[in-house]
């Protein structure tokens, strides 16, 4: 098959020509031949014996063979040995009419290899069947896919490691929780007995000021251990509720329930409480958890009120970017938040020791909030009260 090579040069006389990027061809030539020859994609035509009878410029450039050498080869000679097979199979005397696309690996004259999608199209020319093969180099795509595959494999390995580490941490945490539970539970009985026995001792039978002083120290230490063991049991028991189901709650009703649970403390502190749930009046949250958050923070404000002024507490809700915030502010003793901001949320951590307590309330609040993916922050200065802002992540 003899294809003409005639083509006019570009007309550069008019820089505004919208078709300046088009190759000009003579209308008197076969347009098929021109499109074949100047296609940016390699195109090869072979006969039924797979022998190449024509190739365009892009094919010659891609495979790196001179045209006369390329036309002495069969298409199968260009395919890499791992997948050498006909570009299309024929059965009997029938010639398939559908277009098929397959992925092949080809080898250039210099030995380099590239991947390509090939699409054979069957024609009858002068009563002779031929196959026109369109070749599209997909090496970059294959390399990108291979790179992505390796990255995905590496990611899967890292995820597997992370999941394994998470399981190991979960196991260790469970073991520690079980140990803490056993220790706290087993200590309850003996520490209770010690507390009872110390109360039964008649201090009048103790002689000498030094002995009385030692006895009082022993009594105080036993009382402290007693409180901490029972507080630790409360914390452990509360931890079992962290997976409680959420329910639809009204802040106003929950807050009223909290106030009813601490009437004596509210009366003794004579606190002025300003409540505003107008911006967000409802929430989906486990009831026990919301009650605990409000109760602990309200009790905290009353416990550390200033003796120099009437206690004022503000309890409000806010909604920002579809998230619910609970704000509790007081004018109590306050503390240096920049120095002790995180410390106040630790287990058995106390900044003011003049009031009774073991330091578990804020620890429980933080545990609840973080279990639900939220966050608690505090702003405070000495003698200027405190502001707790809780992102309930709802």
Buried (B, 14 or more C-beta within 10 A) or exposed (E): EEBEEEBEEEEEEEEEEEEEEEEEBEEEBEEEBBEBBBBEBBBBBBBEEBBBBBBBBBBBEBBBBEBEEBBEBBBEEBBEEEEBEBBBEEEEEEBEEEEEEEEBBBBEEEEEEBBBBBBBBBEEEEEEEBBBBBBBBBBEEBEEEEEEEEEEEEEEEEEEEEEEEEEEEEEEEEEEEEEBBEEBEEBBEEBEEBBEEBEEEEEEEBEEEEEEEEBEEEBEEBBEBBBBBBBBBBBBEBBEEBEBEBEEBEBEEBBEBBBEBBEEBBEEBEBEBEBEBEEBEBBEBBBBBBBBBBBBBBBBBBBBBBEEEEBBBBBBBBEEEEBBBBBBBBBBBBBEBEEBBEBBBBBBBBBEEEEEBBBBBBBBBBBBBBBBEBBBEBBBEEEBBBBBBBBBBB
